[in-house]
Amino acid sequence: MTLFDYVRRSSRAILFTVAVLAASGVALLQQMPVSLFPDVTFPRIVILADNGEEPAERMMIEVTKPLEEAASSVPGVRIVRSITGRGSTEISVNLDWGTDVLQTLQLLQGRIANIRSSLPAKATIQTEQMQVAVFPILGYSLTSDSVSLVDLRDIALYQIRPALMRVRGVARVEVTGGDTREFRVTVVPGKLAAYHLDIRQVSDAIGKSNLVASAGLVENNYQLYLSLVSGLYRTSTDIGSCVVAVRGGIPVHLSDVAEVVPSVADKFIRTTARGRDAVLVNVMKQPTGSTVQIGNDVIGALGALKLPGGVRFENFYDQGSFIQSSIHSTRDSIIVGIALAMVVLLVFLRSWRVAIVIVLVVPVTIASTIVCLNVVGKTINIMTLGGIAAAVGLIIDDSIVILENVFAHFVVRKEEGAPADTLLGVAGSSLHELMPAIIGSTASTIVIHIPLAFLGGVTGAFFASLSITMVFALLISFLFSITLAPLLASFVIRETDVAREIAREERRSPLGEWYGRTLSRLLAVRWVIVPASLLVVAATYWFYSHIGNDFMPEMDEGTFVLDYATLPGTSLDETGRILMKVERMLMSIPEVESYSRRTGTQLGFFLTEPNTGDFLVKLRPVRTRPIAEVIAEVRDRINATEPSLRVDFGQLMMDVIGDLTNNPSPIEIKIFGADQRLIQLKAEEVKSLIATVPGVVDAFNGIVISGPSMVVRVDPLRASLAGMTVADVEEQLAAMIRGATESSIQKGEKIIGIRVRFPDPYRLDLDRIREIRLTTPSGSTIPLRAVASVEMTGGQSEIDREGLRQFVAVTARIKDRDLGRTVDDIKAKLAKGLTIPADMQVVYGGVYQTQQDSFRGLLLVTLAAVALVFIVLLFEFGEFAVPLSILVINVLSLLGVFGALWLTGVTFNISSFVGIILIIGIVAENAIFVMHNVKKLTADGVPLDEALVRATRMRTRPIIMTALAAVFALLPLSLGIGAGAQMQQPLAIAVIGGFSLSSLLLFFGLPLVYSLFRR
């Protein structure tokens, strides 16, 4: 019993199984997580270390170097990069792709624990795996004209945050900005001195009296009682009644030496929205959470809250809406493409009954593919949908080939005078004859995806989902084409449809006659293919050199990030004054819907200076200008009105990917050297040179300066004569200026700190600080100037290191130009105008480095795909002439790829590169059927040239139908219409261009090339 006999006997089971798969796919489509990109584990861990206000040079020696060395010793670590500032260190640990990040994180934490005793005791260390969940998917702002910032923050912390944390898939809700309640204990220096008290004694007294502690368990009357000693404060009056000391038998209460008032904590972070101070609420998702589902559930949770009157709650970022728009755009493109492909089939087949078979096969194949994606844990994203869109043409081709061959068998049986048979009866013999070609064509399109599975980096992580999707779709399409398509045809297609197809096969068309004559003449002068191929290769190179190249396609996300930095040391108030001008400018732009601003902090998990921050700007969904034009206007207006403000622009999702891979800037020029001053001078020189290159914007020399410092230099001798140590001076000054919060009061769910410090005039005036009086161990007081000098110093520059070497990274972005040609111009400019000493080194990093690594990886994947297809063809045909001929056609098809990119103005990037890899399999698939017919005819004794003409004529209509169906199926994606559609646009254009030209080459090029190799 043949395979098809089994199919005929099991027709009901097959149809029922297909129906169940299709229904399951539709049901799962509503439940599967939806995201913009595939879930990717980025191989990067960040270590943040804080050690107060320690100078950068000392911080680097005491903290950064030991942590760098500990990180470098962990297996799988590729490169360690650090930024050391005043009192803070950020260390990026980049791992090899494919490394188990969680296991490496545990090993790294173990190494840090081993060296913890050698680090400063007060240093705090955080380690975090960098993943998409670190960044927010939703952002809301709370503003009000009548409700204070203290109450707004409480609303966010105690009403909104708990409600959102209950939403399924939410990992963290971060509240930023507003004011934090505290009780301020303002010590009067004169009164403190009069009682011979040290400010530290005040803090200690509060801490020791405002506590609750257990004294143990007491057993009595057969019961255990927990004994508690409590002196907890409940009001500011309780704080004021605290006994600080006893003088002459009389208690000295806190109210005798200080004023206790409700207040708010000092803040060095400011957040705004809509031109006023705001509290920001950011929602982070769990790695496996569905962004769209979380967004919908958050809206429901917020709708159930009852906020006080006068509180405005506004969304300033919603990743889910962009993802939904992107998914819907891609989905709609697929649906429109399938509809256009069906129109093509109707035009060619002229029978809706024949076309309906293919119309039914395509959606059930897609639905079954979704089932497979769910089984392996994939999400619905633009890459999986892109894989479905790219596979539609091949799915149609499989069914077309089967039906065309069945009809051809009817013709043969009629010519041979065989008795009439049913469609299913002929299908068995037709499939038996065609099975080797079908298997070979399917294998050739599947094996090209095997190397993609081993591709690392962002390219491999993203396009692996597209590749897996296509493999599932092609395998299912193969199974359905040999089972479902004939079964459906037997139910739908009538004898009149078969008769019409037979008549069409027998009818000789003028175009077919012309093609046969032309190909015969060309075969007589087959050598002409050599110069023609050379011309095609030359034209291909010309197009390639004129289209430019980038890393990833630029998408219009509808949201962009404006990073900024004021001059080092600029106060929070002055920074706010400057940025208010920027805010008013943003609100004057019609396309801007909302925004949020952070100062002293940023989105994500990064070290941030107090004079830096970012805007997150959300544009209106319906607007007349693309995001690039809006960004250009904002940049130009800021540069014209606030030249001292350093700005940097990027779209959020692409910026997030750059941050996750530690390559946030398109252009990064790293200058390594031992002398920090010298490499900084060279960095400034590099910045000046590249700023003149066309297309370069937001150039930055990479030198980050922290604000000025007030240095109190303690004279150890004079301090010791006063009975004090340097530590005594530091502790008293810290308590006087910053204040100490040794205790707190509980108010419901809230913990309100109690801060003890000096009045503002003593803290904010340099002359008063010099005269501030310190308490000696004997109880007397002396001015600070008696034991120390106070001086102001300039800001310190951050110290950047990579691979345990010091460097400075000059960065820039690109406007209205491609990455490749811009970097080429930069290299030429630096080669001509920059002199580098022998002990210094210049290395190009950033997105450009990622692009080069990705291109090298994709080139290896392409070569591996060619080799695998070559092997499949060798097994299929047993001779080198066939795979060599198809390889030549593949190379010549590149003209269509680069020509299409040039005509549409799209650059060559990883998306279009993957399109080239897909073309390798597509060309092989179509060529296999042609060569299969050639081999069959020559085996029957037909001369080679005649066999080539007859074989290609037999495949003319299927090739044209397949090519046009594939082109129209991808046409909506190639137009790049809709949110996120730009990501798949280059791939669609590349496939359309390569597929179109390869179809023409199959008619004329393949016969000529093969005949040359056979000679």
Buried (B, 14 or more C-beta within 10 A) or exposed (E): EEEBEEBBEBBEEBBEBBEEBBEBBBBBBEEBBBBBBBBBBBBBBBBBBBBBEBBBEBBBEBBBBBBBEBBBEBEBBEBBBBBBBBBBBBBBBBBEBEBBBEEBBEBBBEBBEEEEEEBBEEBEBEBBBBBBBBBBBBBBBBBBEEBEBBBBBBBBBEBBBEBBEEBEBBBBBBBBBBBBBBBBBBBBBEEBBBBBBBBBBBBBBBBEBBEEEEEEEEEEEEEEEEEEEEEEBEEBEBBBBBEBBEEEEEEBBBBBBBBBEEBBBBBEBBBBBBBBBBBBBBBBBEEEBBBBBBBBBBBEBBEEEEBEEEBBBBBBBBBBBBBBBBBEBBBBBBEBBBEBBBBBBBEBBEBEBBBBBBBBBBBBBBBBBBBBBBEEEBBBBBBBBBBBBBBBBBBBBBBBBBBBBBBBBBBBBBEEEEEEBEBBBBBBBBBEBBBBBBBBBBBBBBBBBBBBEEBBBBBBBBBBBBBBBBBBBBBBBBBBBBBBBBBBBBEBBEEEBBEBBBEBBEEEEEEEEEBBEEBBEBBEEBEEBEEBBEEBBEBBEBBBEEBBBBBBBBBBBBBBBBBBBBBBBBEBEEBBEBBBBBBEBBEEBEBBBBBBBBBBBBBBBBBBBBBBBBBBBBBEEEBEEBBBEBBBBBBEBBEEEBEEBBBBBBBBBBBBBBBBBBBBBBBBBBBBBEEBEBBBBBBBBBBBBBBEBEBBBBBBBBBBBBBEBEEBEBBEEBBEEBEBBBEBBEBBBBBBBEBBBBBBBEEEEEEBBBBBBBBEEBBEEEEBBBBBBBBBEEEEBBEBBBBBEBEEEEBBBBBBBBEEEBBBBBBBBBBEBBBBBBBBBBBEBBEEEBEBEEEBBBEBBBBBBBBBBBBEBBEEBBEBBBEBBBBBBEEBBEBEBBBBBBBBBBBBBBBBBBBBBBEBEBBBBBBBBBBBBBBBBBBBBBBBBBBBBBBBBBEEEBEBBBBBBBBBBBBBBBBBBBBBBBBBBBBBBBBBBBBBBBBBBBBBBBBBBBBBBBBBBBBBBBBBBBBBBBE
